[in-house]
């Protein structure tokens, strides 16, 4: 369960980074 929790946090960070990159590309 702890591993799944850590993976979930990494996934949220990854999604946030991808969204930021998408915004930069659009500009």
MMTF fields as JSON, N, C-alpha, C and O atoms, coordinates in Angstrom:
{
  "mmtfVersion": "1.0.0",
  "mmtfProducer": "UNKNOWN",
  "numBonds": 107,
  "numAtoms": 108,
  "numGroups": 27,
  "numChains": 1,
  "numModels": 1,
  "chainsPerModel": [1],
  "groupsPerChain": [27],
  "chainIdList": ["A"],
  "bondAtomList": [4, 2, 8, 6, 12, 10, 16, 14, 20, 18, 24, 22, 28, 26, 32, 30, 36, 34, 40, 38, 44, 42, 48, 46, 52, 50, 56, 54, 60, 58, 64, 62, 68, 66, 72, 70, 76, 74, 80, 78, 84, 82, 88, 86, 92, 90, 96, 94, 100, 98, 104, 102],
  "bondOrderList": [1, 1, 1, 1, 1, 1, 1, 1, 1, 1, 1, 1, 1, 1, 1, 1, 1, 1, 1, 1, 1, 1, 1, 1, 1, 1],
  "groupList": [{"groupName": "UNK", "atomNameList": ["N", "CA", "C", "O"], "elementList": ["N", "C", "C", "O"], "formalChargeList": [0, 0, 0, 0], "bondAtomList": [1, 0, 2, 1, 3, 2], "bondOrderList": [1, 1, 2], "singleLetterCode": "X", "chemCompType": "L-PEPTIDE LINKING"}],
  "groupTypeList": [0, 0, 0, 0, 0, 0, 0, 0, 0, 0, 0, 0, 0, 0, 0, 0, 0, 0, 0, 0, 0, 0, 0, 0, 0, 0, 0],
  "groupIdList": [1, 2, 3, 4, 5, 6, 7, 8, 9, 10, 11, 12, 13, 14, 15, 16, 17, 18, 19, 20, 21, 22, 23, 24, 25, 26, 27],
  "secStructList": [7, 2, 2, 2, 2, 2, 2, 2, 2, 2, 2, 2, 2, 2, 2, 2, 2, 2, 2, 2, 2, 2, 2, 2, 2, 2, 7],
  "xCoordList": [0.837, 0.0, 0.87, 0.544, 1.979, 2.861, 3.426, 3.517, 3.807, 4.364, 3.346, 3.692, 2.088, 1.051, 0.884, 0.649, 1.007, 0.86, 1.978, 1.734, 3.202, 4.337, 4.175, 4.429, 3.755, 3.563, 2.5, 2.647, 1.447, 0.391, 0.934, 0.594, 1.779, 2.358, 3.237, 3.19, 4.043, 4.915, 4.066, 4.418, 2.932, 2.062, 1.502, 1.447, 1.087, 0.548, 1.623, 1.344, 2.863, 3.962, 4.206, 4.414, 4.183, 4.407, 3.337, 3.642, 2.066, 0.964, 1.13, 0.907, 1.521, 1.71, 2.804, 2.666, 3.899, 5.019, 4.56, 4.861, 3.832, 3.366, 2.449, 2.56, 1.542, 0.628, 1.418, 1.093, 2.449, 3.277, 3.967, 4.037, 4.482, 5.181, 4.193, 4.523, 2.979, 1.964, 1.676, 1.537, 1.587, 1.307, 2.447, 2.209, 3.686, 4.851, 4.845, 5.143, 4.506, 4.504, 3.435, 3.667, 2.272, 1.19, 1.613, 1.166, 2.484, 2.92, 4.062, 4.561],
  "yCoordList": [-1.206, 0.0, 1.254, 2.24, 1.215, 2.386, 2.654, 3.805, 1.584, 1.765, 2.423, 3.316, 1.985, 2.578, 4.057, 4.87, 4.405, 5.803, 6.645, 7.742, 6.126, 6.869, 7.011, 8.078, 5.941, 5.984, 7.034, 7.771, 7.095, 8.072, 9.491, 10.341, 9.746, 11.086, 11.405, 12.522, 10.441, 10.667, 10.938, 11.775, 10.223, 10.408, 11.822, 12.464, 12.307, 13.678, 14.684, 15.645, 14.463, 15.382, 15.329, 16.366, 14.109, 13.956, 14.704, 15.416, 14.532, 15.201, 16.719, 17.426, 17.218, 18.666, 19.168, 20.227, 18.405, 18.812, 18.808, 19.736, 17.765, 17.672, 18.847, 19.446, 19.18, 20.305, 21.6, 22.424, 21.781, 22.993, 23.055, 24.117, 21.908, 21.873, 22.206, 22.958, 21.644, 21.918, 23.415, 23.968, 24.071, 25.513, 26.276, 27.236, 25.856, 26.54, 26.354, 27.29, 25.144, 24.877, 25.723, 26.243, 25.867, 26.649, 28.101, 28.755, 28.615, 30.015, 30.147, 31.251],
  "zCoordList": [0.0, 0.0, 0.0, -0.66, 0.741, 0.777, -0.616, -1.045, -1.32, -2.658, -3.578, -4.351, -3.497, -4.341, -4.016, -4.909, -2.736, -2.319, -2.933, -3.435, -2.89, -3.442, -4.95, -5.511, -5.6, -7.055, -7.406, -8.381, -6.615, -6.87, -6.784, -7.607, -5.786, -5.638, -6.833, -7.349, -7.286, -8.442, -9.672, -10.503, -9.791, -10.955, -10.965, -12.013, -9.8, -9.73, -10.125, -10.841, -9.654, -10.002, -11.506, -12.136, -12.095, -13.532, -14.325, -15.282, -13.911, -14.614, -14.527, -15.509, -13.349, -13.172, -14.102, -14.715, -14.208, -15.076, -16.532, -17.282, -16.933, -18.323, -18.644, -19.713, -17.723, -17.947, -18.108, -18.962, -17.296, -17.381, -18.733, -19.351, -19.199, -20.495, -21.613, -22.53, -21.537, -22.561, -22.627, -23.717, -21.482, -21.461, -22.121, -22.854, -21.865, -22.454, -23.967, -24.708, -24.43, -25.876, -26.56, -27.651, -25.937, -26.54, -26.737, -27.679, -25.841, -25.946, -26.923, -27.143]
}
